[in-house]
Amino acid sequence: MKRTFLVGLAVSLPLSAPAQTLDQPDEDSRTFTSSDFQQFAPRTALDMVSQIPGFSISQSDEEQRGFGQADENVLINGQRISSKSTSARDALSRIPAENVEKIEIVDGAQLDIPGLNGQVANVSATSSGISGTWSVHQRYREHLEAGVRWAEISINGQNGDLGWSLTLEAEPGRGGAAGRENIFDGSGNLTHFREERARFLNENTSLSGSLAWTPSNGHIANLNAEYSVSEPDELETSSEFLADGTLLSQSEFKFNEDAWEGEIGADYEFGVGPGRLKLIGLQRNEHTPVTLQFLQANVDGTNVTNDLFARTTDESESILRGEYSWAGKNNSDWQISLEGAFNSLENESDFFTGTTLESAPNRTVIDPGTRVEEKRAETFITHGRQLNQKMRLQVSLGAEQSEISSDGAGGQTRTFTRPKGSASLAWDVDDDLKLNASAERLVGQLDFFDFVANIDPNNGDDNVGNSDIVPDQRWRFSVEAEKDFGSWGALTAEIIYDEIEDLIDQVPIGNGEGPGNLDNASRIAFELDGTLMLDNFGWKGAQLEYQTSLQDTFLEDPVTGETRDFNGSRIHFYEVNLRHDIPNTDLAWGINYENFLESPQFRRDVRINFSEPKGFVWGFVEHKDIFGMTGTAFFGNLIDTDSKVTRVFYDPDRNGQIDRVEDRIRNFGSILTLRLKGTF
């Protein structure tokens, strides 16, 4: 008897379970089977979904408010992934390709899952016995120790009504760059320069597992858990010279963190009356101690600075959610949901200073102990119905009530009631063209770190905590078109417009600055995602994937009063990826180019620009059958690109004159990554 493959922390269902049924019949979707991906020799479901023309996996938002409505465009056996710590990419990478029966690209509004619109990939996967996936990596970068403890193994099993999975992953982070920073006065004269080198190391390890019970009576139960540790270690060294080349001082900046995060969740679904009831619970906790230290001294031993900022933070999230769904008349569906969540943050921080490199004995308590809490409840009613053979409408109406309290400086308790909801329309214009339109009322998620003060001893970008901050609210309108060009490929284009209240941006607070709310802001964006198959041009086995996004944002600058972009927002991004699977061989190669433009980051008296002027190029060569495994070599930074950061300082703020400019260029160096992966 076949049973659904268990996906990490995701749900597990038998193929006959009612929750798997899609409202949309196969002929209204693009359906792919293993034969469509034969040239890529995929090892996992992720390898397959990544090659679907005109489709990109949306990025999960771990900071979303509770579970809420679906925000990822991937389903496993008709269900969303009911875990906040497992992304769609994680889940798909743990499914062996041979367990995938089919992948359907459907319109979100066609499904009875609130919140989904636009293209959605539904992956149907089955398993019996024990199977799994594994991969090992090695990464080499100039002037850095190699990242060799990089591996993942996922084992999945099915025994009668009980399924299980266990995943162990170790992923080292490696980063580094070196270069020069020139410092100019307000008239553009070079006064100093620095020779700098930075390296970033991180050791990430996680263990996750799940159990799924799918008895023949249609009940479905899942238990999921994950524990992870992260140990980032950053070091930046700098030698500062006068303009004539005389060495003036040397400095060192260190960042260390030793964090852990744990999550446990469960859900239970069963039939009640004419529909099905699903109950979901989740508990997540995170402990994050951080230290930032800046050491500096003149070469003659004078003017010693020893600044150390230490912060310990504990975060917690508890969620209970219930969903009741039933089918109505005339191919319609209904769902009522109720969710309660409790989020908290506890923070303590101290700032130490000293006049020797050995110790920093002078302590200033920055935060003696702030606790921030949010109690939130939301309810929704969602209705989907077929308007005619080619159109389906989904409408979701709801509201949330939240109580936000903090006991730090200026602490207070506030209560808010906010409307939420959406309406989406899916229109199958013809067999090859589909349109999706949606209107949504959204409420953003607060970052509780905005409530507490933060000190940056390296760049001086200190922030004042703001106990008055509230989540943003926005109206979002979007139209998406999906065009299937058959053997030529596919194209998806979307236009998005946001009208925003209470946008969170950098604002003056007393004599300092920090995150705060702005009354009004807006955003318009265009996104394009496509695949061009090159077989029709005579280049067999080759394809070109392209992706671009353009956006313009508008707000009133709280310092200058002028209209400007959002802080550090992506103005444009584009990526072109050429892949060639050489016919009649197990070899493939490819090359990728990407580039972006970001708006400046604005502080009270500083404007910061970040860019990679030449863009970034990487390539790969791959052998798809090394004793049944796939081996790939990735070559990063083929055009020797640099990162550029320009900090313009004003006196007394950005309404004044330029005081100085710090212009930094750092080179990444070459990057080589080796990967071997397989299934069992």
N, C-alpha and C positions, 0 to 999 in steps of 0.2 A: 504493500500500500504506500503510495507516495504521500509525503508530508512536505509542508513548506520549509525551505531552508531557513535556519535561524540566523539572524544578522546582528552580530555584536550585541548592542543594547537596544536593538529595534524590536519590533513585534514579530510574532511567528504565527502563521495561520495555515490551516489546510486549504487547498485550492477550492474546496466546496463551501467554505464559510461564507455567510451572507455578506460580511463586510468587504469581501473581495470583489463583489459584483460591481462592474462599471456601468453607468447609465448609457454610455455611448457604445454602440455596436462597432465591431471591428472595421466595417467598411468606412466608418467616419473617422478613422485614425490612421496614422502611419504606423505600420507594424513591421518589426524587424525580428528575424530569427538568427540563429547562429550562422547560417549560410551567408547572410549579408555582411558578416565580419570576417569571413574566411581569410581574406588577404592579410589581415592584421594579426592572425593567430593569437587572439586574446586569451589571457590567462584568468581574468576576473571580469565581473560585471561592469566594473569601472572602465576597463579597457574598451568594452563594447559601447557603453553610453557615451564615452568621450568621442567616439567616432561617428555619432549620428549627425548627419548633415543638418546644419542650421540650428543646432540645439546646444545650449551651454547649461551646465549645472549651476544653479544659483547658490550663492554663498550663504551658509546658515548664520543666523544671528543668535549667538549664545546669550546676548544681553537683552533679548526680547522680554516683554512683560509676561511672565509666567509661561504657560503653554499657549494660551490664546488660540488664535486661528493659524492655520498652516502658513508657513512662509518659505518652505523649500519646494522646488518643483520636481521632486522625485518621490515616488511611492514604491513601497515594497509589497507586492501582492495586494495592491489596492489600498494599502494603509500608509499613513504618514509615519515617520520615525518618531516614536514617543520617548525621545531622550534629548536632553539639552546638550549633553557632552559628546554625542556621536553625530557627526555630520553625515550628509548623504554620501559624500565621497568616502568617508570611513566605512559606512555600511556596504557600499558597492564593492569596495576593494576587498571585502571579506567573503564575497560570493564567488566560488569558482565558475568560470565561464560555462563549463559543461552542465552546470545546474540551472542555467537560464533557459527557460522554455521560449519566451518571447519578450519583446519590449515594445510597448505601445506609446506613441506620442499622441496625447489627447488634449482637448481643451479643458482647462481647469473648471470652467463654468458648467461643463457637462457632468462633473462629479458631485457627489453628495458630501463633499468635504469643504466646509466653510473656509473662506480665505484664499482659495486657489483660483487663479485666473491666468490666462496665457497658456503657453505650452507646459505640459507636465509629462514626465516619463514614468510609466508604470511598468516595473520590472516584475515579471512572473518567474519565480524560481522555486525549484523543488529539490528535495534531497532524501536519501535513505541511507542508513548506516552512518559511517563517519567520513567526513571530507574536510578539506581546509585549503588555505592559501598561505604562502610565505614569501618573504622577500628579504634580501640582505643588500646593504649599500656600503659603499666607502666613498668619502669625499675628501679631496685634496685641494688646498688653497695655498697660495704663496704666503710664506712667513707665518703659517699657522700649523699647529699639530693636526694630523689627519683625524677625520671623524670616521672611526671604524666600528664603533659599538652601535651600529644602526641596523636594526632588523625588526621584522614583524612576523608573527605566526598566529594564525587564527584557526582553531579546530572547532568543528561543528558536528553534532551528532543527533540522530533521531532514533528513538526506541519506542515504538508504539505511539502512544499519545503524548509522550514527553520528548521535547527537544531541548538541546543545550548548546552553548557556545562558550569558548574561552579564548581570549585574545591577549597576547603579551606584545608590547611594542616598546622599543628603545630608539629614540631619535636624537642624535646630538646636533645641536646648532653650531654653526661655524660662520663667522663673519670677520672681515678685516679690510682695512683701507689705510693708505698713507698718502701724505701730500703736504702742501704748503698753504698757509693762511697769511694773506697780506692785510695789514691794518693801515687805513688812510685816515687823515684828519678831515674836517669838514670841507676843506678846500681841495681835497683830492691828492694831497701829498702823502707819500709813503713814510710812515713813522716807525713802524715795527713790522716784523714778520715772524711767523712761527713754523717750525718743522714738526709735523705731528704724525703720530701713528696710533691706530686704534685696532683693538681686536675684541671679538665677542665670542664667548663659548657658552654653551648651554647643554646640560644633560637632562633630557626628558625621558621618563619611564612611566608606562601606564599598564595596568592590568584591569581587564574588564571581563565580565561574564554575564550570562543570562540563562534563564529557564523559561520554557514555554509549554503550556499544557493545553492540548487541543482535543478534548474528548469528542466522541461521536454525537453527543447531544447538542453540539453547536456552541458550547461555552468556550471562552478563550481567556487564558490567564498568562501573564508575563511577569517575570521578576528580573530586574536588571540592576547591575552594580558596576561601578568603576572607581578606581583609585589611581591617582597619578601624582608624581613628584616632578618638580622643575627646579633647576639650579643654575640660573644664568649668572655669568661672571664676565664683567666688562672692564677693560683696562684701556685708558687713553693716556699717552705720554706726549709731552710738548716741550720744545725748547724755543724760547723767545729771544729774538735778536733785535738790536737796533737796526735802523735802515742801512747803516754802513757795514753790517755783518758782525758787529760785536755781540757776543753771547751775553744776554742780560740775566735770564732766569730759566729755571726748569720747573715743570709741574707734572703732576700725576693725578688722574681721576679714576676712582674705582667704584664700580656698582656691583653689589652682590645681593642675591636673593636665594632663599631656601624655602620654597613653597610646596604645599601639598593641597590636593583637592579631592574630595570624595563625593560620590553621588549614588543614591539608591532610589529606584523607582519601581512601581508596580502598576499594572492595569488589569481589569477584569471586565469581560464583556459577555452578556447573555441576553436571551430573549425575554421580553416582558410585554405582555399584551400584543398589540399589533406591530411593535418595533423592537429595537435592541437598546439596552442600556450599557454604557461603558463608564467605568469608574477608574480614575487615574490619580495616583499619588506620587510625589517626588520630594526627596530631601537632599539638599546640596550644601556642603560646607567647604570653606576654603580658609587656609591660614597662610599669611604672607608677611614674613619679616624681611625688611629691606634696609640696607645701609648704602649711603652715598658719601664718599670721602674725597675731598680735594686737598692736595698737598702742593705747596709752591714755595720756592726760596730763590733768592738771588744767588748767583754763582759764588759770591763772596760770603755766603752764609747768612746774610741779613734779610730782613723783610720776610720772615717765615710766616706762612699761613697754613693752618691745619684745621679744616672745617669738616665736620662729620654730621650728617643727618641720618637719624635712625627712626624707623617707623615700623610698627607691628599692627597688622590689620587682620581681623577675623570677619568673614562674611558668611551669611547663611540665607538660604531660600527654602521655603516650605510651600508646596502647592497641593491642593485638592481640587479635582475637576470631575464633573459629571456631564455626560452627553447622552441624550435620548433621541434616537433617529427612527423614523418610520416612513414608509412609502405611502404616497397619496394617490389620488385618482389621476388619470390622464398623464401617466409617466412623470409624476411630480414626486418630490421628496421633502421632508421636513426634519429639522433638528432643533432641539432646545438644549442649551448648555449653560452651566453655572460653574464658575471657578472662583476659588478663594486663594489668596497668596499672602505670605508674610515674608518680607525681606528685611534683613538687618545688617548693619556694619558697626563694628567696634574698632576704634582707632586710638593709638597712643603714639606720640612722636616727640623726640628731643633733638636739640641742636647743640653740638659741642664745638668749642673753639680752643685753639692752643697756639702758642708761639714757638713751639719746637716740633720737629718732625716725628718725635717719638710718642707724644701724647697730646690729647685735646681735653684738658681737665675741666674747662669752664662750661657748665651745663646750663642751657636755657630750655625750659619746658615749653614746647610749641603747642602740644595738645595733651593735657593731662588725662584725657579719656573721654572721647565723644562717642555717643551711640546714636545711630540714625536708624529709624524704623519706618517701614511702610506696610500698612494693612490695606489690602485691596480685594474688592469683590467685583466681578463682572458677570453679566448675563446676556445671552444672545438668543434670538430666534431666527432661524435661517430657512428659506423656502426656495427650492429650485423647481422649475417646470419647463416643459417643452412648449414653446410658443407656436411652432410649426415644424415641418420636417427639417428645416435648416437652422432654426434659431432656438437657443435655450437661455433662460434667464435665471440668475441666482441673486436673491436679495437677502441680506443679513442685517438685522437691526438689534442694537443693544446699547448698553451703558455700563460705565464702571464708576464705582465710588472708592475713593482712597483716602486714607488718613496718614499723613506724613509728619513725623515728629523727630526732633533732634534735641539733645541736651547739652550741646557744646555752647560756645560763645554765641549769644543771640538766639539760643535754642527756642523752639516754639512748636506748637502742634496745629496743623491745618487740615481741613477736610474739603475734598473736592468731589463733585459729580460731573462726569463728562459723557456726552453721547458718543457712540462709536457705531460703525456699520459700513456696509458696502453693497454695491449693486454691480453685477457683471453680466455681460451679454456675449455669448459665443454665436457666431454666424458662419456657417459653412457656405461660402459664396458659391463654390463649385468643388470638384474633387481635388483641385490643386491649390486653392486659395481659401484661407480661413482668417476671419477677423475677430478680435476680442477687444471689447471696450469695458472699462470699469471706472467707477467712482467710489472713493473710500474716505471715511473719516477715521483718522489714526491718532493714537496717543503714544508719544515716545516713552522710552525707558530712562529713568534717571540714573546717572552714575553717582553713587553715594560718595565717591571720593571728592565730588564737587562741594560737599558740605564741610570738608576738613582742609586745614592749611597744609601747604606743601612747600618745601624749600629745595631749590636746585643749586647746590654749591658750585657746580661746574659752569653753567651758563648764566646764572643769576635770574632764571625765569621762575621766580617765586610766585605762588598763588595764595590768595586769601580764601579761606573757606566761606561759603555763602549758604546760610541757613534759609534764605528766602527763595531759593531756586525751585522751579516747578517743571514738570515734563512739558515738552512742546506738544502742540496739537496741529494737525494739518489736514487739509482737503487734498486728496490726490486724484487726478484724472489721468487716465492712460488709454491709449489705443495701440493695439499690436496687430501686425499683419504677418501671416506665415504663408510663404509661397514655396510649393514643391515643384522643382523643375525636372523631376524624374532623374534620368541618367546624367543630367548636367549638375545636379546638386540641389540645395535648398537655401532659403533666405528668410530670416526673421527680422523685422524692424518694429521698433516701439517708440512712441512719443509719450513723455510723462510731464505733467505739470503739477507742482505743489504750491499751495497757498498756506503759509505757516504762521501760527501764533506762538509766541513765547519761545522762539528759537534760542537755543543755548549757544552762546558765543563768549568771547573774552570781553569783559567790561571793566571799567574803573570801579573800585570798591574802596571808599575812604581814601587813604593815601597810597593804597596799593591797587591790585587788580586780581581778577579771578573769573571763573565762569559765572555767567548771569543770563537772564532772559531779555530778549529784545521783542518789542511788541509785534512787529510784522516783518515778514521776509517771504521770498518766493524763489522758485527754482523751475527751470524748464530744461528737459534733457531729451536726447535722441540716442538710441542704442541700435546697433546693427550687428547681426551675427549671421555668417553665411559660410557655405562650403561650395567650392567649384571643383567638380571632377574633371580631370584633365585627359581622361581617356578619349573623349570626343575630339581632342586636338591631336591625337596620335601618341600621347605620352601615357602609355599603359601603366596602371598602378600608381599614378600620381594624383594628388589632390592638394588644393589650396584652401586653407581655412582663414577667414578674416573676421576680425571683431573690432568694433570701434564704438566709442561713446563720446558724446559731446554734451556739455551742459553749461548753462549760464545761471548764475545765482545773484540775488539782489537783496541787500539789507542796508539800513542806515547806520553808518559807522558811529558807535557811541562816543568816540573821541573827536573826530573831525566833522561829523554830521554829513559827510559825503556818502553817496551810494557806492558800495563795493561788493566784491564777492564774499562768500562765506570763508571763514578761516581755514586755510589749507585745503580747499575743495578741489576736486579733480576737474579741470576745465576740459581737457580732452585726453583720450587714451586710444591707441590703436595697436593692433597686433596682427601679424601675418605669419602663418605657419605653413610651410611647404613640407609635405611628406611623400616619399616615394618608396613603395613596396615593390622591389624589383621582381618582375614576373619570372616564374619558374625557378625561383630561389627562395631561401629562407632569410634573405637579407633585406633590410630597409635602412633608409637614412632620411634625414630631414634637417631643416634650418628654420629658425624662428627669429623674427625681429619685432621688438615692441618699443614704444615710446610714449611719453605722457607729458602733460603740462599741468602744473598745479598753481592755484592762486597763492599769494603770500599768506603767511601766518602773521596776524596783527596783534601786537601787544600795545600797551599804553604808550611806550616811547621807542618801540622797535618794530621794524618790518623785516620779516625773514622769508627769503626765497630759497626753495630747494628744487633742483633739476638734475637731469642726466642728459646733457645737451645732445650727445651722439646717439642716445637710445641704447638698447641692450640687445645683443645677438648671442644666441646659443644654438648649437647643433647637436645631432646625435647620429650614431650608427648602431644598428641592432641586428642581432642574430636570433631568429625566432624558434630555433630548435637546437639547443645545446643539450643533448641527451634528455630531451623533453622539457627543457627550461628555456626561458627567454633572458638573454643577456644584452644589456644596453650600456653604452658609454656616452655620457653627456659632456659636451665641451662648452663651458660658460665664458662669457665676456670675450667673444671672438674678435671684436673691434677695439678692445682695450679701452672701454668707456670709463669716464670719471663721474663722480658725483660732485655737484657744486652747491655750496651754501653761501648766501650773501645776507649778512645781518647789517641793516642800516639803523643807526641809533640817532635819535632826535633829542633836542633839548628845548623846553622841559618835557614835551611830549610830541606826538606826531603833527601837532599844529605848528611846532617850532622849526628851527633850522637843523640841518644835518650836523651832528656832533662828530661822528666817526663812522667808518664802514669797515667791517671785517669780511673779507672775501676769501673763501676756502675752497680748494679743489683737492679731492682725494681720489686715488686710483684703487680700483678693486683688486686688480691682478687677475691671473688666470684661475679657472675653477674646473676641476675634473671630478665627475661623479660616475662611479661604476655601480651597476645594479644587476642583480640576478634574482629572478622570481619564478615561482612555479606553483603548482597545485598538487593535491594528493587526495 
